[in-house]
């Protein structure tokens, strides 16, 4: 799943890659103001915490998101 989930949901290409707390994240631009940081281990959440792909998958199943 990894960044594929994010890439399939967005029209914008990856603009850059950053490294935070030992994890590499691809930066996806959403509109004019928002960014999503997605990497091999998961996405960057509030306060710089890593949200693993396993947790994201569980949330998607819980809320029936495809």
Backbone as JSON, one array per atom type, in Angstrom:
{
  "sequence": "XXXXXXXXXXXXXXXXXXXXXXXXXXXXXXXXXXXXXXXXXXXXXXXXXXXXXXXXXXXXXXXXXX",
  "N": [[0.86, -1.18, 0.0], [1.59, 1.5, 1.04], [3.07, 4.47, -0.25], [1.58, 4.35, -2.52], [-1.17, 4.4, -2.06], [-1.61, 7.1, -1.38], [-0.63, 8.34, -3.71], [-2.45, 7.44, -5.65], [-4.69, 8.83, -4.95], [-4.29, 11.46, -5.52], [-3.85, 14.19, -7.79], [-1.69, 15.76, -8.19], [1.83, 15.78, -8.85], [4.72, 14.34, -7.14], [6.61, 16.68, -5.41], [8.89, 17.04, -3.88], [11.24, 15.45, -1.62], [11.57, 14.83, 1.82], [13.39, 14.44, 4.94], [12.55, 13.34, 8.09], [12.92, 12.77, 11.5], [14.34, 10.39, 11.03], [12.95, 9.17, 8.94], [12.09, 9.01, 5.5], [10.1, 11.11, 3.51], [7.83, 11.59, 0.86], [6.65, 14.57, -0.59], [3.46, 15.67, -1.12], [1.5, 17.94, -2.83], [-1.5, 19.53, -2.0], [-3.96, 21.27, -3.32], [-3.56, 24.8, -2.83], [-2.5, 25.21, -0.31], [-2.11, 22.97, 1.41], [-0.14, 20.12, 2.4], [0.78, 16.7, 2.04], [2.68, 14.29, 3.67], [4.15, 11.45, 2.8], [5.57, 8.27, 3.31], [7.67, 5.3, 3.2], [7.14, 3.92, 5.58], [4.76, 5.03, 6.5], [2.5, 7.83, 6.99], [3.13, 11.28, 7.76], [1.95, 12.54, 10.7], [0.05, 14.68, 12.93], [1.99, 16.9, 14.91], [4.39, 15.8, 14.04], [4.4, 13.03, 14.26], [4.67, 9.64, 13.25], [2.3, 7.92, 11.33], [1.44, 4.75, 10.88], [1.14, 2.62, 7.95], [-0.41, 0.39, 8.48], [-2.18, 1.25, 10.5], [-3.53, 3.24, 9.07], [-4.74, 1.67, 7.12], [-6.49, 0.16, 8.75], [-8.19, 2.22, 9.66], [-9.31, 3.03, 7.23], [-10.77, 0.75, 6.57], [-12.54, 0.67, 8.72], [-14.05, 2.99, 8.32], [-14.99, 2.5, 5.87], [-13.64, 3.36, 3.48], [-12.34, 3.71, 0.22]],
  "CA": [[0.0, 0.0, 0.0], [2.58, 2.55, 1.17], [2.74, 5.75, -0.86], [0.67, 4.11, -3.63], [-2.48, 4.86, -1.61], [-1.64, 8.56, -1.5], [-0.44, 8.7, -5.11], [-3.67, 7.17, -6.41], [-5.73, 9.77, -4.53], [-3.89, 12.82, -5.83], [-3.52, 14.53, -9.16], [-0.42, 16.49, -8.21], [3.04, 14.94, -8.75], [5.61, 14.55, -6.0], [7.44, 17.85, -5.65], [10.15, 16.93, -3.17], [11.34, 14.45, -0.56], [12.22, 15.35, 3.01], [13.7, 13.44, 5.95], [12.21, 13.79, 9.44], [13.01, 11.74, 12.54], [14.86, 9.14, 10.47], [12.07, 8.64, 7.9], [11.99, 9.81, 4.28], [8.72, 11.35, 3.1], [7.54, 12.31, -0.37], [5.73, 15.66, -0.3], [2.38, 15.81, -2.1], [0.8, 19.21, -2.69], [-2.95, 19.46, -2.09], [-4.41, 22.66, -3.48], [-2.53, 25.84, -2.68], [-2.02, 25.38, 1.05], [-1.88, 21.76, 2.19], [0.81, 19.1, 1.97], [0.76, 15.38, 2.68], [4.0, 13.7, 3.7], [3.97, 10.0, 2.79], [6.82, 7.53, 3.15], [7.63, 3.84, 3.19], [6.57, 3.4, 6.83], [3.45, 5.61, 6.75], [2.41, 9.26, 6.71], [3.48, 12.14, 8.88], [0.75, 13.07, 11.33], [0.14, 15.87, 13.77], [3.15, 17.0, 15.8], [5.51, 15.05, 13.51], [4.33, 11.61, 14.6], [4.46, 8.71, 12.15], [1.09, 7.1, 11.34], [1.82, 3.61, 10.04], [0.18, 2.2, 6.93], [-1.34, -0.55, 9.11], [-3.22, 2.04, 11.16], [-4.32, 3.88, 8.02], [-5.58, 0.62, 6.53], [-7.55, -0.14, 9.71], [-9.13, 3.33, 9.64], [-10.04, 2.98, 5.96], [-11.75, -0.34, 6.67], [-13.54, 1.06, 9.71], [-14.92, 4.01, 7.75], [-15.38, 2.03, 4.53], [-13.04, 4.24, 2.47], [-11.57, 2.96, -0.79]],
  "C": [[0.9, 1.23, 0.0], [2.17, 3.84, 0.49], [1.79, 5.57, -2.04], [-0.73, 4.62, -3.28], [-2.61, 6.37, -1.78], [-1.53, 8.96, -2.96], [-1.69, 8.5, -5.93], [-4.77, 8.18, -6.1], [-5.46, 11.2, -4.98], [-3.58, 13.0, -7.31], [-2.14, 15.15, -9.28], [0.77, 15.52, -8.11], [3.8, 15.23, -7.46], [6.53, 15.72, -6.33], [8.8, 17.77, -4.98], [10.09, 15.78, -2.18], [12.06, 15.08, 0.61], [12.51, 14.2, 3.96], [13.39, 14.05, 7.31], [12.27, 12.59, 10.38], [13.41, 10.39, 11.97], [14.01, 8.5, 9.39], [12.08, 9.58, 6.7], [10.53, 9.91, 3.88], [8.69, 12.05, 1.75], [6.49, 13.36, -0.02], [4.74, 15.78, -1.45], [1.65, 17.11, -1.82], [-0.69, 18.99, -2.9], [-3.45, 20.89, -2.17], [-3.25, 23.62, -3.32], [-1.87, 25.84, -1.31], [-1.58, 24.11, 1.75], [-0.84, 20.84, 1.55], [0.52, 17.8, 2.7], [2.17, 14.83, 2.56], [3.83, 12.19, 3.84], [5.29, 9.3, 2.52], [6.6, 6.04, 3.2], [6.92, 3.29, 4.42], [5.17, 3.92, 7.11], [3.42, 7.08, 6.37], [2.75, 10.04, 7.97], [2.21, 12.77, 9.42], [1.03, 14.32, 12.14], [1.35, 15.78, 14.69], [4.32, 16.12, 15.35], [5.53, 13.58, 13.84], [4.03, 10.78, 13.36], [3.15, 7.95, 12.35], [1.34, 5.96, 10.36], [0.72, 3.26, 9.04], [-0.82, 1.19, 7.5], [-2.49, 0.18, 9.79], [-4.12, 2.71, 10.13], [-5.26, 2.87, 7.37], [-6.75, 0.26, 7.45], [-8.61, 0.96, 9.71], [-9.96, 3.33, 8.36], [-11.1, 1.88, 5.99], [-12.88, 0.03, 7.62], [-14.55, 2.04, 9.11], [-15.3, 3.72, 6.32], [-14.91, 2.97, 3.42], [-12.24, 3.39, 1.5], [-10.63, 3.86, -1.5]]
}
